[in-house]
Amino acid sequence: KATVSVLNWCSADRCSAACGGTSSALGRVIMGGKGAKRKLAERKTDGDAESPQERKRVKAEKKEKKGPPLDEHGNPKPRTDVRVHAKPNAAFEKFYRANLIDTGLLSEAGWEKFLATMAKPLPTTFWITPTDAAARGVKETLHEYRRKAEAGGGEVVVRPLPWVADEAAWFIDAPRAVLRKDPTFAQLHKFLIHHTEKGAISRQEEASMVPAHLLGIETGARCLDMCAAPGSKTAQMLSMLAAANFKAKGRGFPAEEGEVNQLLGRIDYGEDEGVVVANDLSSERVDTLVHQIKRLKKLYPLAVFTSHDARYFPTLRDDAGAARPFTKILCDVMCGGDGTLRKAPHMWRQWDAKESLKLHPMQVQIALRAARLLEIGGRLVYSTCSLSPIENEAAVAHILKRTPNTLRLVDARKLIGIASHPGTAAWKVMDPKTSEMYATLADARAAGADALRSYHFPPTDPKLAAELTKCLRLIPGERGDYGGFFVAVFEKMAELPRKRDRAGVDEAAGDVEEFDSDCDGDVELAERQTQLSKYRANVDRAQNDIEKAKAKAKLERVLGGGDLAREVARYTPLPEAFPGVLRGMVESFGISGALPVNQLLCRYHLELKEDGSLYQPHEGVPNRILFLSKAAADVVRWGTSSKNQRPWRIVSGGLRILVRDRMDSKAGAAEGEGEGSAKKATAEAKFDSRFAQEAVELVRPYVSKRIVAVGDFEDTLRMLRHKDKSIAFHDLKSDATHEAATALSCGGCLLSLTTSTGQHVYVSGLRTKHALNVYVDKHEIGELRRLCGVLMPEADAPAEDAAKAEEEA
């Protein structure tokens, strides 16, 4: 008998594959029978409606006719969002019954609880950025909602995560309909969206928070996240590093009285406050990673973003050629991901045993490379979002076997208070061809399971097997309402032997090959050359002019900064590259000598040559000058230096501090001036750059010139309500502001805007011939208006669009 399953999570491509090419809407009904035909007919009927309005009306009539499901008292049931899977994956259940129940990790009752929990969506969990100025207010607001939730009878749960100190992480479990539409909690939904966008909170699954906490990040740490995208753990590491620095050192610059800042204090970037290097192989995923970290704004100078295959991550060497190891390394490696079934339910259908067998060697290679990059006494955290012992305990045993007297395993469960299970020392391996389970390699070989290797099975050494219980497992169900996760914590006791000196590794027998940058060539360069040769071959194989033109265009895109180039950059200190630009900035803005100018860097894009090597296409003044913390500046300078044995491919790094301002015709639009006036304004400007808004809070303590205090709130109001965020001199209400503004020459400046409460906010500004202009990114203007207490008129279209976008989010 055919079974009907309406899979709301299906994406268009999966539906197309499952339904033989039907549309994504119709493809959501899988394996039809009479019920499926009925649903197909209903969907076709909806699709035949004459207009979107008509379809909406028909849908509303059906909903009204059917009505919501009722409970035993006749009241509408709240939406639970439980996903029902019509046909469980037999191989999944067979594999995990053997490796969770038979190993003693779960009882039969625990197994049922595990399956029931995995079928439910995840609750909302997030952490609060400890250095954010809004952190205390966020906690107070959450406590208010917690009291409301407790008074409401338990349908909504709002509480801090007990294992995270200082109530820095929170748990919210509520039906989506309640969170969006209930009058009491609808504002909570908007509150979470707002503070997520401004970087005060970060959404992250509870289980995913554990690895970064186990790193034990301390002040000045040099951290590496080897597989960083999408960036939630990198963001954690940055906030932990900043919090450790705040606690240990205090701040170099206190905030002014009445000044509104993002941070509780000011980071003293001139000190060695540490660095977080975030790496990922995929250039698209690195873009997501950079976007995630940019929300944290003032912590951004502590981060550097690279794109390397983690197995071959280059050694960092300083100007003297000495290796500079990391103190903390996170290896949250690629994995089968079956611990994420609660948010990716399609994996119930897709799961098979082959994925873990295939991934195990790469996971071990990444961990071994990390061990070589780690300093003696440093900490390495290995983690996966997989439940499979092949990717977890088997990988840990393999790593320990390859690093005798070098790495030791730390009991992770003693380092953190989350309810968890220990690692297991016994498991069975499934042959992906037959789905048969084997306890030993000998049994597998006897049955002809040739895909299995010795390192897939439990270690035969009892001492090594006993060590595996020091690992930490998060199994959804009895001990927590979270996703599945695995974590192991290593500490380095001695250097690994060089590849040419090591013994006991039989790569011919299928053991994992380790990369050693001091002994092996540039594997990534060889891969780039191989890929480029394929693009060139496509040009030669083109059958006609159209195909040849397309192939050539693709090759040019790759050579000019495509995926193979990874948007690689070279960084040069501003004092060395353009001392005149630095001198102009210091003189124009009255920059004090305390500003660490050697941390101002010029970024140049690198492109690929035909042979696959990289080159810098131009030497001119860059449009952007970047600022990095001391440790981050050293990292990018050393990493991109020609003295480094294998140059780093740096995708992004540094907070944009200066932007070259061409003062085009739009600059004079506010005062009714045309293009000619803008050109005159350009001629009058002493320095052709202004401060980027994201850098204002950083540079403000060093600036003594070109600061205009907008002392009357009415002037702030008119400026921020203007379509160009500007105010003409003759419209200024404050005489002091008018005098200060007209005394300046045209060019960049800092504006101190008075808020509705009498506080002040510093922003980047531009003095044109007859006006003051606020230069704030369109994504930040709403937050600036909120800080200043500026309400936009209801008829203002952009404000309506913003409100609509927030509601839809």
C-alpha positions, -999 to 999 in steps of 0.1 A, spaced: 0 0 0 13 34 -9 18 58 20 11 96 18 35 120 35 32 158 31 68 170 36 66 207 43 104 209 45 110 197 9 130 220 -13 123 224 -50 153 204 -61 146 175 -37 109 175 -47 119 174 -83 142 144 -77 116 125 -56 86 132 -78 101 126 -112 103 162 -123 70 176 -110 68 212 -97 79 219 -62 43 226 -50 29 193 -64 61 175 -55 55 178 -18 31 149 -20 52 118 -22 42 82 -31 6 89 -40 -25 68 -34 -61 80 -32 -52 106 -6 -23 119 -27 -46 122 -57 -70 142 -37 -43 166 -25 -29 169 -60 -64 179 -72 -68 204 -44 -35 220 -52 -43 221 -89 -76 237 -81 -58 264 -60 -34 270 -89 -63 275 -114 -76 305 -94 -78 336 -116 -56 359 -95 -34 359 -63 -63 376 -45 -87 349 -56 -63 321 -45 -60 339 -11 -98 340 -8 -101 303 -17 -74 294 9 -91 315 36 -125 299 29 -110 264 32 -93 273 65 -124 289 79 -145 258 69 -121 233 83 -111 253 114 -82 246 137 -78 212 156 -95 212 190 -84 198 223 -106 177 247 -122 209 260 -132 222 225 -105 249 225 -81 253 195 -49 235 199 -17 255 197 6 248 167 33 223 177 53 222 145 60 185 150 72 169 119 58 134 112 79 110 92 58 85 73 85 59 69 114 57 93 148 48 79 154 12 88 192 14 84 194 45 107 174 27 134 194 -5 131 228 13 133 219 35 162 200 8 182 233 -11 181 254 19 190 233 36 215 213 9 233 237 -21 230 266 1 242 247 11 273 244 48 264 206 46 262 179 24 277 149 13 257 129 41 273 158 65 265 157 53 229 120 61 226 126 95 241 154 100 217 132 92 186 104 114 199 127 143 206 144 140 172 109 143 155 103 178 171 117 211 160 145 227 180 137 253 206 152 288 202 185 293 219 209 322 218 238 339 237 243 375 246 274 393 236 291 400 269 309 431 258 278 447 242 265 478 260 230 464 257 238 431 274 224 441 308 192 456 293 187 424 272 189 402 303 164 424 322 139 423 293 143 385 291 136 381 328 104 401 323 93 377 296 103 348 318 79 360 345 51 364 320 58 329 306 56 314 341 24 332 348 9 319 315 8 283 325 38 268 308 29 269 271 59 292 266 92 286 283 118 314 287 148 306 309 186 310 310 207 280 301 219 268 335 254 256 324 264 290 309 277 315 335 262 350 341 229 341 324 248 347 291 227 322 271 189 317 269 163 291 260 129 299 245 104 272 236 71 284 222 48 275 193 57 297 164 21 311 162 23 322 198 57 338 194 45 358 163 9 367 172 2 364 209 0 400 222 22 391 252 50 375 232 48 391 197 71 419 209 96 393 221 99 381 185 106 416 173 130 421 203 150 391 193 152 401 156 163 436 165 191 426 189 203 399 166 207 424 138 227 448 159 250 421 173 238 421 210 226 385 207 234 356 184 211 327 176 228 294 180 217 258 189 225 249 225 246 219 216 266 240 191 276 264 219 296 237 238 328 234 217 338 271 220 332 270 257 355 241 261 384 260 244 389 280 276 398 312 257 420 335 278 432 371 273 456 375 243 448 340 229 457 332 193 428 312 181 421 293 149 387 280 137 396 256 110 362 249 95 344 281 106 314 287 84 286 297 89 303 315 118 283 311 150 313 294 168 337 321 155 314 348 168 315 330 202 353 328 202 355 365 194 331 375 222 349 352 246 383 367 237 370 403 241 353 394 274 386 378 287 405 409 278 379 432 294 381 412 326 419 409 327 430 444 315 401 468 318 398 493 290 423 517 276 397 544 271 366 549 291 335 562 274 327 599 276 299 609 300 266 606 282 281 589 251 262 560 235 284 531 225 280 496 213 306 483 237 307 485 275 341 501 272 368 505 246 391 478 233 427 489 234 437 476 200 473 488 205 478 460 231 482 423 221 445 415 227 447 383 206 432 372 173 407 347 159 415 333 125 384 319 108 390 296 79 367 277 55 373 260 21 342 274 4 344 310 -8 306 312 -7 305 300 29 333 325 39 310 353 26 283 341 50 309 339 77 321 375 72 285 387 72 279 369 105 309 384 122 303 419 109 273 421 132 297 423 161 313 455 146 338 466 172 351 431 176 358 428 139 394 441 141 402 410 162 393 386 133 410 374 101 392 353 75 410 328 52 400 303 26 421 271 27 415 234 27 419 228 65 439 196 58 467 218 43 464 250 63 497 268 60 521 274 89 524 310 100 560 324 100 571 358 112 596 381 96 625 360 110 611 328 96 601 314 130 568 294 132 541 311 152 517 285 166 482 290 179 471 287 215 435 275 209 423 256 178 387 245 171 382 216 146 344 215 141 350 193 111 326 185 82 305 155 92 275 134 83 254 158 104 227 133 116 227 151 149 209 180 131 179 159 121 157 182 141 164 211 118 172 191 87 146 163 86 153 153 50 182 134 65 158 107 77 155 96 41 190 103 30 210 87 59 233 58 51 264 44 66 287 52 37 290 89 46 307 83 79 332 59 64 341 84 37 345 114 60 366 97 87 400 100 69 395 138 62 383 145 97 415 128 111 437 147 86 422 181 97 428 172 134 464 161 127 471 193 108 456 213 137 478 194 162 509 205 142 498 241 142 491 241 180 516 254 205 528 231 234 504 235 262 477 247 238 442 232 236 425 215 206 388 209 205 375 183 180 337 183 174 310 171 151 273 174 148 272 136 141 260 108 163 281 82 145 310 66 165 329 62 132 332 100 130 336 105 167 352 80 190 369 61 161 384 94 149 396 103 184 412 69 188 428 73 154 442 107 164 456 94 197 472 65 180 489 88 155 501 112 182 516 91 210 533 112 238 521 143 219 484 148 225 465 138 256 427 136 260 411 158 287 379 148 304 355 172 286 325 165 309 345 178 339 351 211 321 314 220 315 281 216 334 258 206 306 239 173 311 256 149 287 267 113 281 303 100 280 320 87 249 317 50 242 346 25 240 326 -1 220 306 1 188 297 -18 157 303 -8 121 278 -11 93 287 -23 58 270 2 35 264 -24 8 246 -50 29 236 -30 61 251 -58 82 268 -49 115 303 -60 125 321 -57 158 356 -65 145 376 -61 113 381 -99 112 343 -105 111 340 -79 84 367 -94 63 353 -129 67 320 -116 54 336 -98 24 330 -62 37 360 -48 19 350 -11 24 357 -12 61 392 -4 76 408 -12 109 405 24 121 367 23 118 365 -2 147 371 1 184 407 1 195 420 -32 208 443 -15 233 424 -14 266 442 18 278 433 36 246 397 24 248 394 36 283 405 71 273 374 75 250 350 78 279 366 113 284 347 125 253 314 142 256 282 132 238 250 152 235 222 128 227 187 145 224 161 132 247 164 123 284 192 147 293 185 177 271 162 193 246 191 199 221 205 185 189 231 157 187 267 167 192 301 152 200 332 169 215 367 158 225 393 180 241 430 175 235 461 192 251 495 192 234 524 179 254 552 179 228 558 186 191 548 161 165 577 144 147 583 155 112 567 135 85 600 121 73 610 111 108 579 93 120 574 56 122 545 32 125 523 47 99 514 23 71 498 44 44 500 16 20 476 -4 42 450 24 40 461 46 69 454 83 67 481 104 51 490 135 70 501 168 54 533 184 67 540 218 51 577 216 59 580 183 39 553 185 13 548 208 -16 520 234 -20 491 210 -25 466 238 -30 487 255 -57 488 221 -75 450 218 -72 445 254 -86 467 246 -116 448 214 -122 415 232 -121 428 260 -144 439 234 -169 404 221 -170 390 255 -177 415 260 -205 407 226 -219 370 236 -220 380 265 -242 399 242 -266 370 217 -267 343 243 -276 323 232 -306 313 266 -318 319 303 -313 292 306 -286 306 278 -265 341 292 -269 330 326 -258 313 312 -227 343 291 -218 367 320 -222 344 342 -201 344 316 -173 382 313 -174 386 351 -172 362 353 -142 383 326 -124 415 344 -132 401 377 -121 390 367 -86 367 337 -89 364 308 -66 399 295 -73 414 329 -65 393 330 -33 395 369 -34 430 367 -21 446 399 -8 479 413 2 482 437 32 508 465 34 512 489 64 500 524 55 531 542 68 553 521 45 530 522 14 516 558 15 532 580 42 515 611 26 480 596 31 489 590 68 503 625 72 471 640 57 449 621 81 470 630 111 471 667 102 434 670 91 419 653 121 444 661 147 452 624 154 472 619 186 504 599 186 487 572 207 470 557 176 488 526 165 494 536 129 513 505 120 480 486 124 465 507 95 469 485 64 463 489 27 445 459 11 453 449 -24 434 423 -44 454 395 -60 446 377 -92 456 344 -108 482 341 -135 478 316 -163 502 292 -144 480 293 -113 503 316 -93 490 349 -77 500 384 -86 491 420 -76 475 438 -106 480 474 -94 500 495 -70 478 526 -67 463 541 -35 436 517 -23 400 530 -19 399 516 16 423 518 45 417 490 72 425 488 109 433 456 127 442 447 162 479 443 169 479 405 167 456 404 137 478 430 119 508 408 125 489 377 112 479 393 79 513 409 73 532 377 80 506 355 63 507 374 30 544 381 31 566 366 4 588 353 33 560 329 44 567 295 29 530 292 17 512 325 16 478 327 32 448 333 11 430 360 31 395 368 21 388 395 46 402 411 77 402 445 93 377 472 101 373 498 73 386 530 89 390 554 60 370 558 28 381 579 -1 354 605 -7 349 619 -42 321 642 -30 300 637 -61 269 657 -71 248 640 -45 268 656 -17 253 690 -26 218 678 -33 205 687 1 212 724 -3 199 724 -39 234 727 -54 243 711 -87 273 691 -100 294 722 -103 291 731 -67 301 696 -57 332 700 -78 340 733 -60 335 715 -27 360 689 -38 386 715 -47 382 730 -12 387 697 6 421 693 24 419 656 28 399 634 4 390 607 29 365 604 57 361 580 86 338 549 79 309 548 103 319 514 117 353 529 128 340 561 145 338 546 180 373 532 176 390 565 164 370 590 184 395 591 214 424 599 191 406 627 171 410 664 182 400 683 150 370 684 126 345 675 153 311 693 150 288 691 180 251 692 169 240 705 202 203 709 196 180 679 192 159 697 167 189 698 143 195 661 149 158 655 142 158 674 109 190 659 97 180 622 103 145 628 89 159 643 57 159 620 27 197 626 23 204 626 60 217 662 58 209 697 70 218 730 52 237 756 73 209 781 71 185 756 86 206 750 117 188 761 149 220 761 171 243 791 165 272 772 180 267 743 155 264 768 126 296 785 137 316 753 141 303 739 107 310 770 87 345 773 101 355 739 87 368 734 52 349 709 30 356 672 37 351 645 63 343 652 99 329 637 131 294 647 141 283 645 177 245 642 175 224 651 205 197 626 213 162 631 227 175 623 262 204 647 261 231 621 254 253 622 223 262 598 195 293 601 173 288 595 136 308 599 104 299 632 86 308 652 55 309 690 54 300 701 19 298 737 7 265 745 23 255 716 45 263 689 70 257 653 59 255 621 80 273 592 63 257 561 78 250 528 59 214 523 49 212 492 71 223 512 102 202 544 98 173 528 116 194 519 146 209 554 146 174 570 146 164 547 174 194 557 195 188 593 189 150 590 197 140 601 161 106 588 151 99 589 114 65 601 101 40 572 95 37 583 58 75 578 53 77 549 29 112 536 39 100 533 75 70 513 65 92 491 44 115 485 73 86 476 96 72 453 70 106 436 65 110 431 103 75 416 106 82 392 77 115 382 93 
